[in-house]
Amino acid sequence: MIKNILKWQGGKSDLFYGPIQSHLPKELFDANKNITFIDAFTGGGSVFLYVLYNCPGVKRILINDYNYRLIELYYAIQTDVDGLIKLAQELQDGYDSSLDKSKYYYDTRDEYNKFNSWEYLDRAAHTLFINRASYNGIYRENSNGDFNVPWCKKDVINTVKPDELREASRLLNLSSVQIAFTCGDFEYSTERYVTWGDTFIYFDPPYRPLSSAGSVSFTAYTKSPFNDDAQIRLKKYCDRLMNRYDARVMVSNSYDPNDNFMLNLYKDYKIVQIDAFRSSGGKNAMRGTIKENLIMNF
Ligand SMILES: C[S@@+](CC[C@H](N)C(=O)[O-])C[C@H]1O[C@@H](n2cnc3c(N)ncnc32)[C@H](O)[C@@H]1O
């Protein structure tokens, strides 16, 4: 079984196999249903993998993220997993045989930031390699949109896990589910996939920083950080999905005992606090077991 494709900040596999599971709509688990599922902030892929394994009621899935490198990788896994494995293995072999692994990483990262003319499979292989060879699987861009995370400082990395990639490919090609990919903003690229009365959308945005975390908190997955205006826009979009399409929505976000922003924003929704384990993200406030908000309109 594969639980995620990339190491990803805020990855949700433990929570979907843990405390989130019991809050999901029951229809997802009923093979007689005909649900559209939208994973609006796909990240490392753990949520759509969970749904593909566990939710026979879901017949259509939209996989969306603002980061086109992720979406290209998942598309490559679906369409040519063997070609992807071959190219990723070449990068891994280069790393293994390199005497200066730091240089190999930074040279590859430079190419990665200029790779627009490459074939999509080559870009996808680089995304896999960079995710394994960079520090802690963090994805961060500078103001030019260049990936700028340092080397992981490990001599041994494991870019290619062929069995896991083939398993992900099998899931992404299941004949019982139609899968679509979009790359863009959660609002502008998902609405046209919503079907009236039977859509469930999970939103896992960059979390609002805890007041105790100060400026070191992590919201910079992309060159435009996810600020309070974006959090408010997301809430308005949830309202629209509910009012216009009778959709069910679920949102994950931070729980801050010293600040009521989230509780006020979603005061007309059901909110529960769940326990999550976080291993990174800045100050100690983001490490260990912390509470998170799980917000639902059902
Ligand atoms: C908390 S992570 C999602 C983690 C994911 N659920 C997982 O299990 O790996 C947030 C994601 O939001 C994406 N993102 C940031 N701004 C976005 C936007 N405006 N629209 C869509 N995706 C966005 C980032 O690229 C990042 O992958």
The ligand as an SDF file (V2000), in Angstrom:
LIG
                    3D

 27 29  0  0  0  0  0  0  0  0999 V2000
   -1.1050   21.7010    3.3830 C   0  0  0  0  0  0  0  0  0  0  0  0
   -0.5110   21.4300    1.7340 S   0  0  0  0  0  0  0  0  0  0  0  0
   -1.5640   20.1180    1.1900 C   0  0  0  0  0  0  0  0  0  0  0  0
   -1.1040   18.7860    1.7470 C   0  0  0  0  0  0  0  0  0  0  0  0
   -1.8170   17.5870    1.1260 C   0  0  0  0  0  0  0  0  0  0  0  0
   -3.2080   17.4760    1.5630 N   0  0  0  0  0  0  0  0  0  0  0  0
   -1.0630   16.3120    1.4500 C   0  0  0  0  0  0  0  0  0  0  0  0
   -1.6360   15.4190    2.0850 O   0  0  0  0  0  0  0  0  0  0  0  0
    0.1130   16.2200    1.0820 O   0  0  0  0  0  0  0  0  0  0  0  0
   -1.0790   22.8520    0.8820 C   0  0  0  0  0  0  0  0  0  0  0  0
   -0.9550   22.8230   -0.6320 C   0  0  0  0  0  0  0  0  0  0  0  0
   -1.6310   23.9570   -1.1450 O   0  0  0  0  0  0  0  0  0  0  0  0
   -1.0180   24.3290   -2.3840 C   0  0  0  0  0  0  0  0  0  0  0  0
   -1.4800   25.7070   -2.6670 N   0  0  0  0  0  0  0  0  0  0  0  0
   -1.0260   26.8890   -2.1680 C   0  0  0  0  0  0  0  0  0  0  0  0
   -1.7880   27.9060   -2.6180 N   0  0  0  0  0  0  0  0  0  0  0  0
   -2.7600   27.3550   -3.3920 C   0  0  0  0  0  0  0  0  0  0  0  0
   -3.8810   27.8920   -4.1230 C   0  0  0  0  0  0  0  0  0  0  0  0
   -4.1530   29.1970   -4.1320 N   0  0  0  0  0  0  0  0  0  0  0  0
   -4.6830   27.0270   -4.8000 N   0  0  0  0  0  0  0  0  0  0  0  0
   -4.4310   25.6890   -4.8090 C   0  0  0  0  0  0  0  0  0  0  0  0
   -3.3720   25.1280   -4.1490 N   0  0  0  0  0  0  0  0  0  0  0  0
   -2.5600   25.9540   -3.4410 C   0  0  0  0  0  0  0  0  0  0  0  0
    0.4560   24.1590   -2.1160 C   0  0  0  0  0  0  0  0  0  0  0  0
    1.1570   23.9800   -3.3210 O   0  0  0  0  0  0  0  0  0  0  0  0
    0.4630   22.9020   -1.2050 C   0  0  0  0  0  0  0  0  0  0  0  0
    0.7040   21.7430   -1.9620 O   0  0  0  0  0  0  0  0  0  0  0  0
  1  2  1  0
  2  3  1  0
  2 10  1  0
  3  4  1  0
  4  5  1  0
  5  6  1  0
  5  7  1  0
  7  8  2  0
  7  9  1  0
 10 11  1  0
 11 12  1  0
 11 26  1  0
 12 13  1  0
 13 14  1  0
 13 24  1  0
 14 15  1  0
 14 23  1  0
 15 16  2  0
 16 17  1  0
 17 18  1  0
 17 23  2  0
 18 19  1  0
 18 20  2  0
 20 21  1  0
 21 22  2  0
 22 23  1  0
 24 25  1  0
 24 26  1  0
 26 27  1  0
M  CHG  2   2   1   9  -1
M  END
$$$$
